[in-house]
Amino acid sequence: MYYRENNMAKRKINKKKQKIKTLKKANGRSAKNKREKTYGGVFSAAKDGYGFILAGGDFDADLFVPAKFVRDAVSGDTVRFTVSEHNGREEAHISSVVSRGTKTFAGVYKYIKRREGNRLTVKHIVIADDRKLCFDTLISPAHLCGAVDGDKVLCEIRSYPDTTNSTPARGVILKVYGNSETLYPNVYAKLDESGVRTEFPEAAVEYAESSASRRVQSRGRLDLREERIFTIDGADSKDFDDAISVKRNGGGFVLGVHIADVSEYVPQGSPADEEALLRGTSVYFADRVIPMLPQSLSNGACSLNPKVNRYALSAVMDIDARGEIKDCRIYESVIRSKVRGVYSEVNDVLENGENSRFYKKYAPVFDNGGLEDITALYEALKGKSDRRRTLELDSPEFYFETGGDGEVTEAGIRERGVSERMIEQFMLAANEAVASLLYERGLPCLYRVHGLPDAEKLLSLKAFASSLGIDASALDKTGATLSDIRKFTDAAKAAGKGEIISFLLLRCMMKAKYDTVRSGHFGLGADCYCHFTSPIRRYPDLFVHRVIKTLLIHRDGDKDRLLRAYAEKAALASNECEDRATKLERAMDDLYMCSYTKSRIGEIYDAVITGVTSYGFFARVPYGAEGFVRISAVNAEFIPTLYTIKTPSKVYRPGDTVKIRIADVSIGACRMDFDLV
């Protein structure tokens, strides 16, 4: 009996082993098939040679690419790759490059002469400004284009570096800008590298000038030239695309937001329109602007300059005492702005009333209760935003003043006063009202949408905030609401850490974008939102104006299908152009800040830590310059989950104040180094 049972048990074990072998063999084929399958993605390089395939398509997270499997891919390339498993983790092996993301780049030319024994070696290289292009590009003497050591240049890659056989990159210099440690060679190099269009085609300029020469007529339009309409903008603004008017209406208000009717001058498909679509947005930095429209329109016929007749689209809203929009009507109008307002001047009037030295200038619109009405409406709209728990996460906006010699003479963080916030509230109301009106009527629109914040980043921020003693319990639940986040920021302010928490919270936020489908704006707490108020400088606003004029006002149903089809193209182009413009504006801020700070090497400041890494931290001085403080890796412990770096004697975290000395500044590398004092 025992023998028979023992044999049966052995047979069962053998069958189980055979089944396991069969499963292993099948799994092996499955794994092999998975490895052999190729996928597509975009490669992003790290400075040490390895990189990542950015998440998307078949993968929810970035895939690690070991250096030896990068092959000849560089950052931004679209690649094909296979997936393998190493030490229990999936990694990508690049098999081919489908298309190049980088063909030209800005960098610094270096002439390197080195003696190795009795042999003298000479190399000509270009070091890319973009740190993700983590390789030197060799240049032959025949392709230097007259560059001298230290020049800022534009380089074209002719052959790419290959990690498989350690082949270096080779290229040619296309353009030489000048000394890389001076400001404007770097400015012009950034402009060329960015892909932002800086010159208007002759056809676009001619069309704009012809269109701008037309005489403004009131026939067929609502005549608002006698209304108390005025603009408020920065002192250095050149194009004015929004004006306001405010009246009492019983216990509520009538807000008029009057926007330049750009579509009257720039019809769809015209040379000016085709160029505007390619630009997508105006680009602003330091002492200049790259406009979306030729100056004959942007600073001329479309700009709501004072005391001249202008075409406008007027959104007239009935708003109750609680700031709720009860009705919105949109008209093609003719307006005549009474005053060209300036933020700093209006802020002075708001503070000092009739005692302000600027009051006389604004009397035509502020007398007879005008100032009180505008202020009361602002308070009502602000109250509505507060009830919604709208986020107030202002990223710093820098200002720069330049001298005649091109040097930056002043830099700082621009302060926002009451008048800036007032105009912001009026424009938000108009944008929301217009979007809601188009949605209710079933008309096409380019919505401005903003998704929920990144859940994992919020968890990290919660852990950091808790380590500072901030009540972060509002972030406990999955899928934090706007109200939850506002409670958290209020707790941070109460703990004296509001500024740094707001700064870090911005990094958790999804990027806003344009879409043809309404999905709400998380940061504003708005179910329906679009951009309507800046058609001189943003293409989506111009598209929305066309929908209003064509389908809402004139009800030309034959063009409905065409506008809906065009909306997808406009949304895609506008998002791409906005990304390009934002990167350029940030790069320019960094350049101008480096130029200003270079003359301050050796000066000592109290600085606020803004970010930490495994080898040091970033800190920002009061006027806005942000530099890096290096900490010895031997003596430091980096705790990424708590945004903290520890040394035997000190703990460094975002929001902490440290005393630093400006040690070194490189304009060419766009880098500032600080030392602890």
Secondary structure as the mmCIF struct_conf table of DSSP 4:
data_model
#
loop_
_struct_conf.conf_type_id
_struct_conf.id
_struct_conf.beg_label_comp_id
_struct_conf.beg_label_asym_id
_struct_conf.beg_label_seq_id
_struct_conf.end_label_comp_id
_struct_conf.end_label_asym_id
_struct_conf.end_label_seq_id
HELX_RH_AL_P HELX_RH_AL_P1 TYR A 2 GLU A 36
STRN STRN1 TYR A 39 ALA A 45
TURN_TY1_P TURN_TY1_P1 LYS A 47 ASP A 48
BEND BEND1 GLY A 49 GLY A 49
STRN STRN2 GLY A 51 ILE A 53
HELX_LH_PP_P HELX_LH_PP_P1 LEU A 54 LEU A 54
BEND BEND2 ALA A 55 ALA A 55
STRN STRN3 GLY A 56 GLY A 56
TURN_TY1_P TURN_TY1_P2 GLY A 57 ASP A 58
STRN STRN4 PHE A 59 PHE A 59
BEND BEND3 ASP A 60 ALA A 61
STRN STRN5 LEU A 63 VAL A 65
HELX_RH_3T_P HELX_RH_3T_P1 ALA A 67 PHE A 69
TURN_TY1_P TURN_TY1_P3 ARG A 71 ASP A 72
TURN_TY1_P TURN_TY1_P4 SER A 75 GLY A 76
STRN STRN6 THR A 78 HIS A 86
TURN_TY1_P TURN_TY1_P5 ASN A 87 GLY A 88
STRN STRN7 ARG A 89 SER A 99
BEND BEND4 GLY A 101 GLY A 101
BEND BEND5 LYS A 103 LYS A 103
STRN STRN8 THR A 104 GLU A 116
TURN_TY1_P TURN_TY1_P6 GLY A 117 ASN A 118
STRN STRN9 ARG A 119 ALA A 128
BEND BEND6 ASP A 129 ASP A 130
TURN_TY1_P TURN_TY1_P7 ARG A 131 LYS A 132
BEND BEND7 LEU A 133 LEU A 133
BEND BEND8 PHE A 135 PHE A 135
STRN STRN10 ASP A 136 ILE A 139
HELX_RH_3T_P HELX_RH_3T_P2 PRO A 141 HIS A 143
TURN_TY1_P TURN_TY1_P8 CYS A 145 GLY A 146
TURN_TY1_P TURN_TY1_P9 ASP A 149 GLY A 150
STRN STRN11 ASP A 151 SER A 159
STRN STRN12 ASP A 162 ASP A 162
TURN_TY1_P TURN_TY1_P10 THR A 163 SER A 166
STRN STRN13 THR A 167 THR A 167
HELX_LH_PP_P HELX_LH_PP_P2 PRO A 168 PRO A 168
STRN STRN14 ALA A 169 ASN A 179
TURN_TY1_P TURN_TY1_P11 SER A 180 GLU A 181
BEND BEND9 THR A 182 THR A 182
HELX_RH_AL_P HELX_RH_AL_P2 LEU A 183 SER A 194
TURN_TY1_P TURN_TY1_P12 GLY A 195 GLY A 195
BEND BEND10 GLU A 199 GLU A 199
HELX_RH_AL_P HELX_RH_AL_P3 GLU A 202 ALA A 212
TURN_TY1_P TURN_TY1_P13 SER A 213 SER A 213
BEND BEND11 ARG A 214 ARG A 214
HELX_LH_PP_P HELX_LH_PP_P3 ARG A 215 VAL A 216
TURN_TY1_P TURN_TY1_P14 ARG A 219 GLY A 220
BEND BEND12 ARG A 221 ARG A 221
STRN STRN15 LEU A 222 ASP A 223
TURN_TY1_P TURN_TY1_P15 ARG A 225 GLU A 226
BEND BEND13 GLU A 227 GLU A 227
STRN STRN16 PHE A 230 PHE A 230
STRN STRN17 THR A 231 ASP A 233
TURN_TY1_P TURN_TY1_P16 ALA A 235 ASP A 236
STRN STRN18 ASP A 242 ASN A 249
TURN_TY1_P TURN_TY1_P17 GLY A 250 GLY A 251
STRN STRN19 GLY A 252 ALA A 260
HELX_RH_3T_P HELX_RH_3T_P3 VAL A 262 GLU A 264
TURN_TY1_P TURN_TY1_P18 TYR A 265 TYR A 265
BEND BEND14 VAL A 266 VAL A 266
TURN_TY1_P TURN_TY1_P19 GLN A 268 GLY A 269
BEND BEND15 SER A 270 SER A 270
HELX_RH_AL_P HELX_RH_AL_P4 PRO A 271 ARG A 279
STRN STRN20 THR A 281 THR A 281
STRN STRN21 VAL A 283 PHE A 285
TURN_TY1_P TURN_TY1_P20 ALA A 286 ASP A 287
STRN STRN22 ARG A 288 ILE A 290
BEND BEND16 MET A 292 LEU A 293
HELX_RH_AL_P HELX_RH_AL_P5 GLN A 295 GLN A 295
HELX_RH_PI_P HELX_RH_PI_P1 SER A 296 ALA A 301
TURN_TY1_P TURN_TY1_P21 CYS A 302 CYS A 302
BEND BEND17 SER A 303 SER A 303
TURN_TY1_P TURN_TY1_P22 PRO A 306 LYS A 307
BEND BEND18 VAL A 308 VAL A 308
STRN STRN23 ASN A 309 ILE A 319
TURN_TY1_P TURN_TY1_P23 ALA A 321 ARG A 322
BEND BEND19 GLY A 323 GLY A 323
STRN STRN24 ILE A 325 ARG A 336
BEND BEND20 LYS A 338 LYS A 338
STRN STRN25 ARG A 340 VAL A 342
HELX_RH_AL_P HELX_RH_AL_P6 TYR A 343 ASN A 352
HELX_RH_3T_P HELX_RH_3T_P4 GLY A 353 ASN A 355
BEND BEND21 SER A 356 SER A 356
TURN_TY1_P TURN_TY1_P24 ARG A 357 PHE A 358
HELX_RH_AL_P HELX_RH_AL_P7 TYR A 359 PHE A 366
TURN_TY1_P TURN_TY1_P25 ASP A 367 GLY A 369
HELX_RH_AL_P HELX_RH_AL_P8 GLY A 370 ARG A 388
TURN_TY1_P TURN_TY1_P26 ARG A 389 ARG A 389
HELX_LH_PP_P HELX_LH_PP_P4 ASP A 394 PRO A 396
STRN STRN26 PHE A 398 THR A 402
TURN_TY1_P TURN_TY1_P27 GLY A 404 ASP A 405
BEND BEND22 GLY A 406 GLY A 406
STRN STRN27 VAL A 408 ILE A 413
HELX_LH_PP_P HELX_LH_PP_P5 ARG A 414 ARG A 416
HELX_RH_AL_P HELX_RH_AL_P9 VAL A 418 GLU A 440
TURN_TY1_P TURN_TY1_P28 ARG A 441 GLY A 442
STRN STRN28 TYR A 447 VAL A 449
STRN STRN29 HIS A 450 HIS A 450
HELX_LH_PP_P HELX_LH_PP_P6 LEU A 452 ASP A 454
HELX_RH_AL_P HELX_RH_AL_P10 ALA A 455 SER A 467
TURN_TY1_P TURN_TY1_P29 LEU A 468 GLY A 469
HELX_RH_3T_P HELX_RH_3T_P5 SER A 473 LEU A 475
BEND BEND23 LYS A 477 GLY A 479
HELX_RH_AL_P HELX_RH_AL_P11 LEU A 482 ALA A 494
TURN_TY1_P TURN_TY1_P30 ALA A 495 GLY A 496
HELX_RH_AL_P HELX_RH_AL_P12 GLY A 498 LEU A 506
TURN_TY1_P TURN_TY1_P31 ARG A 507 CYS A 508
BEND BEND24 MET A 509 MET A 509
HELX_LH_PP_P HELX_LH_PP_P7 MET A 510 ALA A 512
STRN STRN30 LYS A 513 ASP A 515
BEND BEND25 THR A 516 VAL A 517
STRN STRN31 HIS A 521 HIS A 521
TURN_TY1_P TURN_TY1_P32 PHE A 522 GLY A 525
STRN STRN32 ALA A 526 ALA A 526
BEND BEND26 ASP A 527 CYS A 528
STRN STRN33 CYS A 530 CYS A 530
BEND BEND27 THR A 533 THR A 533
TURN_TY1_P TURN_TY1_P33 PRO A 535 ARG A 537
STRN STRN34 ARG A 538 ARG A 538
HELX_RH_AL_P HELX_RH_AL_P13 TYR A 539 VAL A 547
HELX_RH_PI_P HELX_RH_PI_P2 ILE A 548 ILE A 553
BEND BEND28 HIS A 554 HIS A 554
HELX_RH_3T_P HELX_RH_3T_P6 GLY A 557 LYS A 559
HELX_RH_AL_P HELX_RH_AL_P14 ASP A 560 LYS A 598
TURN_TY1_P TURN_TY1_P34 SER A 599 GLY A 602
STRN STRN35 ILE A 604 THR A 613
TURN_TY1_P TURN_TY1_P35 SER A 614 TYR A 615
STRN STRN36 GLY A 616 ARG A 620
TURN_TY1_P TURN_TY1_P36 PRO A 622 TYR A 623
BEND BEND29 GLY A 624 GLY A 624
STRN STRN37 GLU A 626 ARG A 630
HELX_RH_3T_P HELX_RH_3T_P7 ALA A 633 ASN A 635
STRN STRN38 GLU A 637 ILE A 639
HELX_RH_3T_P HELX_RH_3T_P8 PRO A 640 LEU A 642
TURN_TY1_P TURN_TY1_P37 TYR A 643 TYR A 643
STRN STRN39 THR A 644 LYS A 646
BEND BEND30 PRO A 648 SER A 649
STRN STRN40 VAL A 651 TYR A 652
TURN_TY1_P TURN_TY1_P38 PRO A 654 GLY A 655
STRN STRN41 THR A 657 SER A 666
TURN_TY1_P TURN_TY1_P39 ILE A 667 CYS A 670
STRN STRN42 ARG A 671 LEU A 676
#
